[in-house]
């Protein structure tokens, strides 16, 4: 596994001493470097990274890499030219390319020194993220050290980490490192918890929109396997319209949370997860399915909206026939009989015309969208599917009318 460490290099103003302070760096209560100024070097050694990529602007303290912590020898003329360029804030990429092999030889790893834009403009921010992605191109593990970068760069490094996790499934984000200075001691922290927080945001958004608890389950699986199992079962059963069985597993998931609350960054989202699961206590199955249909409709997922919507209608009809026996609501014959009874009564005009028209439009749209066939004999279908707006309105109106009258 190839481990790449990307470290940022900034600049200390003359009024602040003009040099990084030398401190003892501690990680996990263990001293990893004594009297070191630049964290990138000891951190690379501690992580045993195969590659060190140092990012800095033309005004960064590039000369410190060769004249500060390490006893670098050789290439004196080039180093003198680098010192002059650094003093004037105009370091050239060619100069860094000439000196990178000196660092590589001393550190015993691949070294890349890269000039980056100041990244204060949007186009430069995008460029920097692309450069970080390129630096990690052949790596399978990535660490980012934001200790010495200019103050706005850690935010961009975090954004780049999120981007890489989205586009590089083979890349492990091992750490987002920061050395906090307190007097003469530097304490190194892994801010990877920020990435875990972002994972929870994404997972809960997916759950809210799709009713899929799978991503949340993956996040809690290692520390809360029983909860993960119940969440996965809930998600699976809802996806195949086994709502009553899904409800039982959701209740067990809530019980798991009661027995063992979430820890770490997950604690921030436990109440949200509890709230999202409480539909099992406050909603009948038909209302749960109707809400799933409305959620799908809001994101213009028309197939799921029609499937959940029509199943919600059939569930309501079955609940009306079996008010005291909710465990049979998923029974095929119970649901079929409830649907047939309703349709027979509607044909005998026991229900008003608007209800019947809305019911049949929802049913026929469900069939059309599920099978992808040409519109059936219902002449309203072509008009309903003429545009996204027309289809959304047709499904919304049908759901509102049917649920308002049965």
N, C-alpha and C positions, 0 to 999 in steps of 0.2 A: 504494500500500500504506500503510495507516494504522498508525503505530507508537505504542503506548501504553506509557509508563513509569510503573510503580507504585512509589512510594518510601515507606518507613516513617519516621516521625518519633517520636523518643523524648524522653527528658528527662535532663538532667545535674543531679545533686544539688548543692545549695549547697556541701557539703563538698568536692566535686570541681571547684569553680569556677563552677558554675551555667550555663556556656555551652559550646558545642562549641568545641574548639580549632581555630584556623585553620592550615591546612597546605597545602602544595603537593601536588596530586593528580596521580599519574602513571598512565597507562594505556598498555601496550605500550611502556614506556620513553620515553614522550613526555608532557611536562607538559600536562595538559588544563585545569588551573586553578591559579592562584597565590593563596596565602593565602585559601583558602575553607574555611568550616566545614562547611556542609551540602553533601553530595555530590550530592544530587538535581538541583540547578540546573545545574552544569557537565556532569553526565552526560547530562541531557536535551539540552543543546546539542551535546555530542559525538555522541550517537546521532541527533540531528535528529528527535526524537520529536514527533509531532503533538499528543500529549496528555500532560499530567503529572497524575497522580492521587496525592495525598499522603494516606496513612493515618496516623492518630494517635489516641490516646485523649483523653479530656477532660483528662488531666494532662500531655499532651505539650507541648513547647516551641513552640506555634504562633506565639507572638509573635516568635520568632527569624526566621521566614520574612520578616517585614516590617521587623525592626529590626536584622538581622544582616548578611548578605552583600550584599543588594541595596539600592540607593538608592531605595526605594519612596516615592512622594510621593502626597499626597492622602488623604482619608478619615481625617484625624488623630483625630477624636473616636472613630470606631469602633476604630481601632488602640489607642487608650488603653484602651478598654473591654476589648479582647482581652488586653492586657497584664495588666490586673487579674484577669481570669478565669484566665489562664494561671498567674499567681502563686498563685492559690488552688486550682488544679487542677480548675476547673469550666468549661472552655471550652464554649460553646454552638455547635451546628451552624449556627444562624441567623447567628451572628457570622461564621463562616467563609464562609458563602454570600455575605455582603455584601462580603467582602474578596477573594474569589477573582478577580473581574474586574480588580482592581489588579495581581495577579500575572500574569494572562493578558495584559494590555496590555504589561507590562514584558518578559515572556518571548517574546511573539509566538506563543503557542500556546494551545490549550485547557487550562484548569486546573480541577481539581476538588479540593477539600479535604474530607476525609471523616472524621468521627468513627467510630471502630471500638470494639468491646468489648475488654476486656483479654484475652479469649480464653483464660482459664485453666480454664474449664469446657467440657465437650464441646459443649453446645448453642451456646455462643459461638464455639467453634472452627469448627463447621459454618457458622455465620452469617458468619464472616470469609471463609471460602473462597467462599461464595456472593457476598459483596460484591466480592471480587477478580474473580470471574467476570463480574459485572455491569459492573465498571470496564472490562473488556476486551471488552465485548459487541460493539462495532462495529469493533474493531481486527482487523487481519490479522497483526500482529506485536506481541509482548509482551515487555517487559523488566521485571524486578523488582529493585529496589535494597533490600537488607536491612541496609545499613550501620548506620543509626541507630535501627533498631527495637529494642524491648525484646527481651531475650535469647531468649525462647521463640518469638518471631514468625518468625525465619528458618526454623524447622522447619515451621511452618504454611504459609509462603510456598512452600516446596519441595513440600509436600503439595498445595497449590493448583495448582502448576505441573503435577504429575502428573495431577491431576483434569482440568485444562483440556485436556491433550493427549489424554485419553481421550474427552472429549465434544465437543471442537472441532477436527475434522480440518483446518479451514481456518485455524487459528491457529498461527503459528510462534512458538515460545518462543526468542527471540533471545538472551536472557542472563539469568543470575541473578547480580547484581553485588554485590560486597562490597569496601569500601575498608578495607584493613588499615593501622592506624596504627603507624608505627615512628619514634620521636622526633618530628621535625617534618615527616615525609613520609608521605603516604597513598598506598599502592599499590593500585590498583583491579584486582580479579581477577574474571574471569567463571567462576563455579562451575557452568557448564552441564555440566561433566563428570559431575556428580552425576546429571543427567537421563539421560546416556548410560549410566551404570551401571544405572539403573533400566530402561532399554530392554533391556539385556542380560539382566537378571533375567527380564523378561517373555518375551523371545525364547527363552531356554533352557527356561523352564517350558513354553512352547508346544511346543518341540521334544520335551521329555521326555514330555509327555502325548499329543501327537498324532503324533509322529514327523515333524513338519513343520519343516524347516530354513529355510523361506522367510524368516521374520523375522530370523534370524541372518544369512542371505545379504544381506538389505537393509542391515544394519548395517555389513557389511564391503565392500559393493559398490564404494564410491568408491576405497578404498585397496587392495583385494584382489579385483579383478574376476574373476580366474580361480577363486579359492576360492568366491566367491559363485555363479558359474555351476555349479560342481561340486556345491555344496550344494543348489541349486535342482533340478538334475537328479536327485540322490539322493532328494530329497523327492517329486518328481513320479513317479518310477518306482516307489517304494515304495507310493505312493497308488493306483497302478493294478496292484499285485501283480506287478510285474516286478522281483522281489527280486534276481535274479542280476545284472541290469544295474545296479540301484541299488548293489549291492556294489562294482562296478567304479568307479563315480563317487565313492563314499565313500572308496575307496582313493586316488583321485586327489586328493580334498580333503585327506586326511592328508599326501600328498606336498607339496601346496601349503603347508600349515602348516609342514612341515619346511624348505622352501626359504625361506619368508618368514614368520616369526612375527608375531603380531598386536602392535599398538602401542596406546598410550594406555589408556583404560579397558578396552578389549578384552583387554588382557594379563591382567587379573584372571580372565578366564573361558576363556582358551585351553586350560588343562589340562582343564577340564570338557568343553569341546568335543571335545578329543582323546579323552577317555575315552568320550564318547558315540558317537564314530565307530569305536572299536576293536572293535565287534561284528563288523566285517568280517574281523578276524583271529582271533577266538576263538569265533565261532558259525557253525554250519552254517545254511543258509537256513531250514530248518524251525524251528530254535530261535529264530531272529530273528523269524519270523512269529508263533510262539507267544508270545514276549515282547510283541510288539505287541498281540496279542489280550488278554493279561493286563493290559497297561497300559490298554487301552480298557475292560476289564471293571472295573478299579479305579475308573474315573471314571464308570461306569455308561453308557458309550457302547455299548449292546448290539448295535447294527447292526455297527459296526466289529469288536467282539469276535467276533461270529459269522463275519463275513467272513474276518478274519485267522486265526481259529481253524481254520476248515475248510480254508482254503488251506494252513495249516501241516501239517494232516494229509495232504492230497494230496501236498504237497511231500515229506514223509517217506516216503510210499509210493513216489514217483518216485525219490527218492534211493536207496531200497533196490533198485530195479530197475536204476538207473544209477550204481553206486558210483564208477565211474571217469570219468564224463562229466557233470560238474555243469553244463556249458554248455547242456545240453538240458533243464534242469529247467523252463524256462518254455515249452517246446514244448507246444502244445495237445494234440497226439496222444499225446505221452509221458505227460502228466498224465491224460488221459482213459483211456488204456489201464491206467495204474497203478490208478486208481480202480475201473475195471470189473473188473480182475483180483481186487482185494481183495474187492469185493462178491460176485463169483461164488464165491470160496473161502469167504466167510462164510456164504453161503446153503447151501453144501455142508457147513456146520458144521465147517470146518477151523479156525475161531476160536471162542473161547468166547462164550457168549450175552451176558454183560455187556459185552464189547467191542463186539459188534454193536449192542446196544441203545444204547450211548452214542454210537457212530458215527452211527447213523441219527437219533438225537435232535439231535445237533449239525448234521447235514446238513439236516434238516427245519426246524430253527429258523432256520438260515441262509437257506433258501428263503423261509420265512414272513416274516422280518424284512426281507429284501431286496425282496420284491414287495408286502408289505403286504396280501396276500390273506387270506381267511378260513383258519383252520387246516385243514390237509389231513386225510387219513384217519388220521393218527397221533393217537390219542386222548390222548397225553401233552402235546400242544402247549397246549390250553386251560389245563391245570393249570400248565404252566411259565410262561405269560404272565399268570397271575392277579395277580401283583404284581411290583414291582421286585425284592424279595428272592427270590421264587420263580424269576424269570428269571435272576438272577445266580447262584443256586445251581445251576440246571440247566446253564448254560453252564460254570461252574467244574467241576462234577462230570464233565461229558462230556469236557472237555479233559483233566482229570487221568487219567481212566480210559483214554482212547484213547492218550494219549502214554505212559502207563505200560505199555501192553501191545503196542504195535506197534513 
